[in-house]
Amino acid sequence: MTGERRPLAARPLTEPHPSRLPLDHPDRVRILAAHADALAAGEAGYLDPDTGLFVLTAGFLARRGTCCGRGCRHCPYVGGPSDGADEASE
């Protein structure tokens, strides 16, 4: 799946697929706020508020134009169960 070209998922770049960031995740609000701030600033990513790891934004991943297949939290290409949504999350 590395470098696979596919259309963007039918959801806003601000909303990750539930398999990558579950609706009941305890830090969901803080994660989405950090992601939104990074998107608005045009940054490639942000530091995860819980782990401190660098996480790529959906905007950066969309501009790349391909899915890397690594299970990115904000992957803009994941849209359903048949297209990699069950892969490991970032």
Buried (B, 14 or more C-beta within 10 A) or exposed (E): EEEEEBEBBEEEBBBBBEBBBEEEBEBEEEBBEBBBEBBEEEBBBBEBEEEEEEBBBBBBBBEBEEBBBBBBBBBBBBBEEEBBBEBEBB
